[in-house]
Amino acid sequence: MSTEIVKKFRFDAAHFLPTAPEGHPYRRMHGHSFSVEVAIAGTPDPEQGWIVDFGVIEARIASLRDRLDHHLLNEIEGLALPTLERLAAWIYRSLVADLPGLTRITVRRSANGESCTYRP
């Protein structure tokens, strides 16, 4: 049996896309409210009843959220071009070593109706 659990977190950040065409609004610095889904799949432990304690997931994402929240994403190492696609992959790479069973990261900008899911 395989089960997937999801922990969500939010952050607000600014960014700009330096490769966007001249005059494109994304070339200018602007901000978004982001929400992130961290999905972990596995078989629940027969004794504990869970795949992993949600408290463990929260502890792993806390420092990551602090690195992103109210920062300019372009200034974070590895995010010089912070598209949704690159942001989702960067978050995955930042968490995968500490969260066995991590299967996907979904980053949403709900106000824009946009999202990106990264599955390695």
KEGU-792357 format. One record per atom (N, C-alpha, C): x, y, z. Coordinates in steps of 0.1 Angstrom, whole numbers, plus 5000, padded with zeros to 4 digits. Example, Ala and Ser with C-alpha at 12.3 -4.5 7.8 and 13.67 -1.06 7.14 Angstrom:
<atoms>
513249435078;512349555078;513249675078;512849785071;513749895071;512950005079;
</atoms>
This chain:
<atoms>
500849885000;500050005000;500950125000;500550224992;501350354992;500350464994;500750555003;499850665007;500650795005;500050905002;500651025000;500151125010;501051195017;500651295027;501151435021;500551545025;500951675020;500951775031;502051845032;502151955041;502352085033;501552185036;501552315029;502252425037;502952515030;503452635037;503352745027;503352865033;503252995025;504453085027;504653165017;505653275019;505353385009;505853505012;505753615003;507153654999;507353684986;508653714981;508553794968;509653864966;509753944953;510653874944;510553904931;511453854921;511353934908;512153904899;512053954886;512753854876;512353864864;512853774854;513653844844;515053844846;515853934837;515953884823;515453764820;515453714806;514153744799;513153804806;511953844799;512253954789;511453964778;511654064768;511554204775;512254304769;512154444773;510654484773;510254554783;508954604784;507954504791;508354374792;507454274798;507354304813;506154294819;505954324833;506854244843;507154114839;507854034848;509354064848;509754154839;511154194839;511454294851;510354364855;510454454866;510354374879;510954424890;510754354903;509254364907;508754254912;507354254917;507254134927;506154124934;506054024944;504853944943;504853824950;503753734949;503653674963;502453624966;502253534977;502253384971;503153304977;503353174972;502753074982;502252964977;501952844986;502652724980;503152644989;503952524985;503352404991;503152294983;502752164988;503952074988;504252014999;505351915000;504651785002;504851694992;504151564992;505151454994;504851365003;505651255007;504751125006;505351024999;504650894997;505350785004;504550685008;505150575014;504050485021;504550385028;503650295035;503650335050;502450365055;502450405070;503150295078;503850335088;504550245097;503450175105;503450045106;502349965113;502250005128;503350045134;503250075148;502850225151;503350315143;503050455145;501850495137;501550435126;500350465118;500550575108;501750625107;502050735098;503250705089;503350785078;504550775070;505650845077;505350975081;506251055088;505451155096;505851185108;505251285117;505151415110;503951485109;503951615103;504851715110;505051695123;505951785130;507351775125;507851665120;509151645114;509151725101;508151715093;508051785080;508151935083;507351985093;507252125096;508652175100;509352095108;510752135113;511652145101;511552055091;512452065079;512152185070;510852225069;510552335060;510652465067;510752475080;510752605087;511952685083;513152635082;514352715079;514252755064;513752665056;513552695041;512652805039;511452805046;510552915046;511153045050;511953045060;512653165065;513653215054;514253135046;515153175036;514453245024;513153205023;512353255011;511453375015;510853375027;509853465031;510353615032;509753705024;510053845024;511553865020;511953785010;513253805004;513153824989;514153874983;514253884968;514853744963;513953674957;514353534953;515653534944;515753634935;516953644926;518253644934;518253684947;519453694955;519853564962;518953464962;519153344968;519953254959;521053194964;521853104956;521052994949;521252984936;520552884928;519252934923;518853064926;517553114921;517653244914;518753264907;519053384899;517953414889;517353304884;516253314874;515053234880;514253304889;513253234897;511853214891;511853144880;510553104874;509853004884;508552984882;507852884890;508552744889;508952714876;509552584874;510852564881;511652674881;512952664888;512852664903;511852744908;511552754922;511152614928;510252554920;509752414925;510852314926;511752314916;512852224915;513852254926;514052384929;515052424939;514552384953;513252404956;512652364968;512752214970;512552134959;512651994960;514151954964;515052014957;516451984960;516852024974;516252124979;516552174993;516052085004;514952005000;514351915010;514551765009;514851724997;514851574995;515851495004;516951555008;517851475016;517251455030;516451545035;515951545048;514551475049;513951455037;512551405037;512451285028;512851165033;512751045024;511251025020;511150985008;509750965002;509151084996;509951194995;509451324989;509251294974;507951314970;507651274956;507351394947;506951504953;506651624945;506551744953;506751854946;506651994951;505752064942;504652124947;503752214939;503852354945;504152444936;504252584940;503052654933;502352734941;501152804936;501252954938;500753024928;500453174929;498953184927;498253164937;496753154936;496153274931;496653394934;496053514929;496153524914;497153454908;497253454894;496653334887;496253234896;495653114890;496753024884;497953034889;499152964883;499752864893;500252754888;501052664896;501952584888;502952524895;503852434888;504152314898;504152194893;504452074900;505752014895;506651994904;507951934901;507951784906;508151694898;508351554901;509651504895;510551464903;511851424898;511751294889;
</atoms>
